[in-house]
Amino acid sequence: MDLKKLAKDKGTNLKQIAEKYGIPPTTLYSIASGDTKLGNVGIDIAIKVADALDMTVEELYTGEKKEFSSITLDSDERELIQLYRKMNDAQRELLMSTAHQFSMTNKKR
């Protein structure tokens, strides 16, 4: 996967992504050059990179961009995605933490 090309295709570059998403630029450049494997960075960074490139984390890891239109989402799922994209990092972190707590509660039942 060519992070530089993906960023360019989105009208940005690695430096701008790093600044906007609070990712150390050296981390992005290291991933882009292949010195650091994506699997060796935290999931929080992977989520930010995927978000910046308008990809899912799965697509980022596999290198395969899936067409969003091929996924069937109900109206609640679409609304959640729209709300998530409007949130700042702190709000997203709180949402993810809460979602994980709900997920764990459901597993215990």
N, C-alpha and C positions, 0 to 999 in steps of 0.2 A: 504494500500500500504506500502510495506516495503522498505524504501529508502536505508537502508544499504544493503539489498540483491540486489536491482537494481544496486546500485553502484558497488557492488562486481561482479555482472554479467558482468559489463562493464570493469572490471579489475582495478577498482579504489576504493576509499573510500570517506566518507563524508569530511574528512579533506582535501584531495587532491582537491575535487570539490570546497570546500570553497576557497582554496588558488587560484586555477586556475580562478575561475569565480568571485572572489571578493565578496563572500557572507560571512557574519559573521558566523563562525563555530557554535556559539551558536544557531543561527537561524536554521541551518540544523539539529543539534542534537535535538532541540526542536520539529521540525516537525517530525523527525524520531521517537521520543519517544511518540508523540501524545499530548504533552503539548501545542503545537501550531497547529492550523488547517491551512492547506495550504491556505484556503480562507482568512485567516487573515494576510497573508504576501502580500507585493506589487507584482503587476504583473511582475515587472522587475525581482524580485527574482524567481518567478515561471517560467519565460521564461529561465532564466539561469539554473535552476535545470533541466527543461525539455531538454534543449540543452545538458547539461552534460550527461543526461541519454539517449540521442538519442530518445526522445519522443516528441510528440506535447504537448502543454499545456493542451489541452483537455484530452489527454490520462493520463497526470499526475493527473488532477483533478478527472477523473472518475475511475482511477486505471485500466483501460482496455487498454492494448497495442493493437493497430490495426496494421495489417500487411500493411506496406507501399506499397507493391506490389498490394494491393487490391484497391488502390486509382489511378484513371486515371489522369495523369498529361500531359499537352501538353509540347512541347519542351521549350517554354518560361518559364513555371513554374518550370521545372526541372533545367533550367539554373539559375533562380533566387535563388533556394534553394542552388545550388552549390556555387554561388557567396556569398550568405549570410553566409554560413559556413566558408568561407575563411576570413570574415571580423573580425576586432577586435571590442571590445565593443563600442567604440566611433563611428565607422562606422555603426554598427548595429543601434545604437540609432538615428543617423542622417537619416538612411534609413527609420526606423519606423516612425519617425517624418514626413518625407516627404510623406510617404505613407498615413499617417493619414490625412495630408493636402489635398492630392489628393482625398481621400475618401470624405472628407467634401465638397470639390468643386463639386464633382459629385452629391452629395445629394441636393445641392442648385439649380441645373439645372432642 
